[in-house]
Amino acid sequence: SDNSVTGGVIFDGTGTQTITHSSPNNIILSSTTGYVKIGLNNSPTVIITGTGAGNLLVGGDLSINNTATLDLGTQDLNRNTAGGTITVASGATLKCGGSTGGETGSNFPLNFTTKTLGATSTVIYNSLNAVNQTVYDVASPGYGNLTITNGTGSGSTTKTAGAALDIQGNVTINALATFAGGTSLTHNVGGNWTNSGTFNYTTA
């Protein structure tokens, strides 16, 4: 059966904090009216790890605050039902490392009705275990900064745009990573474009 916490959970260490999810059951970290906050007074790096067969879920809202980082690894942190808000504040980072478990083709958090990404926030598509990923289309104004990279030990992997993307800040494609722009899509980039890997696209 599901396990849940009433209210909210705040991760606010001064360094790295780890959520080890190894349960066969679903773990709900907050109530429907509650929250999961990554950073409050501090800016920790929170890493999700483990081999849990169940889902790691949020009942209410999810926020990454200050200059904190949420590293999903190959796991996910989805809302258990549709609703609520995910917020990645300006200066904060969300790192997506898996191909499934979240929004289509990636582990970008699923089921949040409202997605608010600060203008200087960063979302990193960081394939682990050499998997390919789909870059999820966040509604306008879209991403803050978008980084395409590979996890340690991965070979060359491809991240494919799921739709036309809006990026308020910079796009960075790191070495060994491939960003596939899709077929006849127009991507709007407000900042710098840095390509140390591969960019490809197809026109109809």
Secondary structure, DSSP 8 states (H G I E B T S, - for coil): --EE-SS-EEE--SSEEEEE---SS-EE-S-TT-EEEE-SSS--EEEEE---SS-EEESSEEEE-TT-EEE-TTS--EESSSEEEEEE-TT-EEEE--SSSSSTTS-S--SEEEEEE-TT-EEEEEESTT--EEE----TT-BSEEEEEE-TT---EEEEESS--EESS-EEE-TTEEEEEEES---EESS-EEESSEEEEE--
